[in-house]
Amino acid sequence: MITELSILIPTYNSVAYPTAKKLSTLCERIAMDAPHPFRYEIIVADDGSEDSNTVDANQTINSLRNSRFVVKSQNSGSAATRNFLAQQSQYEWLLFIDSDMEIPGMDYIMRYLPCDQTDVTNGGIKVGGSWDTHHHNLRYIYEKDAEAAHTVDKRQKAGFKEFRSTNFLIRRSCMLSHPFDERFKKSGYEDVFLGKTLSEAGTSILHIDNPLILNDFEDNVDFVRKTERNITTLYHFRKELKGYSRLIDKIHPLTAFLLQLWHLLFGRLERCNLTSTHPRLWVYALYRAGLFCSQKD
């Protein structure tokens, strides 16, 4: 049973105080009710946010019990910020949570405490919101469609190929021995690469049903821009991520040529659809594949 826990939250231009406050409440309840001593800390690290209002709002985290808010002087990327948080932590077990996720219920922390027999535990995510409200939002449509492929059973069968950094527990010694690769300067695929690294190191992983709720869906223009950044990252690390990316593994030389030609002819039209109020998933799939095949070294 886990009795010491460091909860680590990287943030950038986002208010993490509500998340930290709920986590503090959950941990205080465990500390009061547990038959054994339970120690915890909550550390939120700001990765050089440009929005001073969010930084000011997050300062309130310092008023929470066993919690602190750290502001980094410059933006260094999510991989480096997570490594920084691990180095700042003091307890044996680390729980990483993305700041834009919602804590689902009162037993979220409790579900992780028995998971001390494996090095890494992934809790997963669940898509919130409703189709009526978000059916024009590409991020919502994409995440909702992908949910069925990421059930606990399917994640456990895939092992580290389904590792994601949104919501995971890890031994501190394991994290310090196998940190995120800081060549990944922007968010995107740094967790996939860490999953590969941990797998090759013989680390054990358990997938459980303990999701955080995704309720924050960026608009279509921002999501397409994020996708474009991620595809550039994927292409740059394509050799190292082979076997851990469905997109890479499905593309063969002839397919790549055809997709590149398609993207040259129809890429702009596809982007117009994806940034409109009626985006289509099949267009998104073609756009990603064509964009990947059109990258240059």
N, C-alpha and C positions, 0 to 999 in steps of 0.2 A: 504494500500500500504506500502510495506517495504521501509524504508528510512535509515536504519542502518544495515550494514551487515559485519559480520566477516567471511572471507573465510579461511578455515583451511585445510591444506594439510599435511598429514603424509608422510614421505618418508624414504626409507632405501636402500642404495646403488643405488640410482637413481637420475638423474639430473632433478630437478623440475623447473629450471629457465624458460625454454620456456613456460611452463604452467602458471607459476606465471606472466610472462610478458604479455601474452595474456589477462589474467584475469585483470591485472592492466589497460591495454588499454581499455577493455570493461567498467570497472568501471569509469575510467576517462571520457569516452564519456557520460555515464549516468549522472555523476556529472555535466558536462557542459551543457547538454541538458535538464535535468529534470526540471519541473516547481517548484519543491520543493527541499530543501536541501537533498543531498544524501551523507552519510558518510560511508566509508568502510575501512577495513584493510585486509591485506593478511598475514597470518602467516604460515610459512613452518617449520615443526619440523622434524629434523633428529633423527631417533631412534638408535643412536650409530652405524652408518655405519662403516664397516671395510674398505671400499674403500675411501681412503683419496682424490682421484681425484674428486669423485662426491661431496664430502663435500666442497672442494675448489671451484668447479664450482657453487655450490648453494650459496656461499657467495655473489655472484652478486645480489641475490634477495634483499639484503639490500640497493641496489642503486635504487630500484623501489619505487615509491611514496606510502606512507602508507603501506609499506611492510617490513617484517623482517624474518630473517632466524635464527632459534634457534637450537643449537646442544645439544642433550642430551648426558650425559657422558657415559651411558651404554644402551645396548639394553634391553628394557622392554616389547616389544611386541606391536602389533598394537592397541589393546584395551587400554592399558595404555597410549600410545602416543595420541590417540584421546581424551582421558579424559584430558590429559595434555594440549592439544590445546584448549579445551573448557574452562579450567581454565585460560588460558592465554588471552582469548578473552575479548573484552570489550562491544560489541554491542548486541542488543536484539536477533538478528537472526544469526544463524550459518549455513554456507554452507560447508559441508565436501566433499572433492574431492580427489580421489586417484591420486597419482602423475604420474602413468603410463598411464593415460587416456588423450585423445585428445579433446580439446574444439572444438565443431563442427562448430560454426558460430558466427556472431556478436550479435545475440539476446539471447545468452545462459543465461546471468544474468537477462536480462529483463523478460524472461519467468517466473522467480521465484518471481519477485517483487509483483505481485498481490496475492501471496499465503500466506496471513497473517491471514486467517480465520481458518486454521487448525494448529495443533501442529507440524506435520511432513509432509513433501512433498518429494516424491521419483521421481526422473527424469528418471531413467532407464539407460540402456546402449544400444549401437548399435554396431554390429560387423563390423569392417572395413575390408579392404583387399579384395582379390579376390580368388575364388576357384583355378584358374590357378596357382596362386602364392603360395597358402598355403594348397593345398589339401593333402600334406604329413604331415601336422602339426596337432597333436591330439587336442591341445587346440583350434585351429581354428575350426576344424570339430565339436568338442563338443559344442562350443559356438554358432556356426552357426545353428546347429541342434536345439538348445534350444530356439532360438530367437522367434519362432512362439508361444511358450508357455508363453511368457512374454510380450505380447502386453499390452497396457495401460488398456484396458477393463478387461483382465484377471488378471492383477495385482491389479486393484481396487477391483475386486470381491473377491480376496483372502486377501485383506487388509494387515495386518502386517505379514502374512505368506510370503509375497513377498517383505518385507522390506530388502534392502541391503545397505551397508554403502559406496558403491562406489561413490554415487552421490545423496546426500540428504540434505534437508533443515530442521532445527529444531529450536524451541524456545530455547534460552540459558537456561532459568529457567527449562525447561523440561529436557534438557540434563544434567544439574547439579543435578537434582533430581533423574534422572534415568541414571546413567553413564554406560558405557560398563563394563562388568564383567571382572576384571583383572585376574581372574583365567585362562582366555584364553591367554596363553603366546605367542602362535604362531598365525599367521593369519589363519582364518578358523572357521566359525560358531559363532564367537563372535557377528556378526551382526544379525544372526538368533535368538540368545538368547536375544539380546536387543529388537528385534521385539516382541518376546513373552512377555518380561517384560513391554514394552510400551503398548501392547494390554491389559494385565492384569490390568494395571494402569488406563485404560479407556481413553487413549490418542487417539486423532483423527489423521487419516492419509489420505493423498490425493496422488494418483499416476497421474503424468502428462507425456506428451510426450515431454521430454526435455533431450534427452540422451547425455551422453558422448560417445566418440568413442573409442572402444577397437581396437588398432592397434599393440599392443605389445604382441606377442605370444612367450612364452618361448619354448625351444626345447622339444622334446618328453620325454627325460630322466628327465629333470627338472620338467616337468608337472606331470609325474608319481610319482616322489618323493614328490612333493607338495600334490598330491592326497593321497598318503600314510600317510603323516603327518595329513592331514585333516580327514581321516578316523579314525585315532587313537584318534583325538580330539572328533569326533562325538561319538565314542564308549564310551569314558570317560564320556561324558555328555548325554548319550543316554536316561536316565530317564527324565532329565530336558528338552530335546529337542523333546520328544515324541509329536506327533501332528504337529510338525514344520519341520519334515524331511520325505520326501517321502521314502527314503531308510529304515529308522527305521519302518515306519508305514506299509510297505509292507512285512516285514519279520516276519514269524511265526515260532514256534519251529521246526516243521518238515522241513520247507523250510530252516531254519538256519542250520540244520544238513546236509542236502543235499548240500547246498552251501559250507559249511566247507569242506566236503569230496571232492567236485569238486575242490576247491581251493588247497587242499593238492595235488591232482593228477595233476592239469593243471595250477596252478598259475604261475609257472615259464615260461611255454610256452606262457601264456597270456601276461605276462610282456615283453617277447621277441617281441611279435607282437606289443605291444603298444609303445615300444621304437624304433621300426623299421620305415622305410619310408612308410609303408603301414598299419597304425593302423586302427582298425575297432571299431566302436562305440559299437556294441553288445559285443565285447570282453571287452571293457572298463567297460560296465555296469556289466558284470559278475565278472570282477576282483574286482571292488569296493564292490559288494555285498559279494563275497567270502572272501575278506580281512576283511570286517566288522565282518562277522560271525566267523572269525578265531582269533579275538582279545582276549587277556587274561587280566584279572584284575591284 
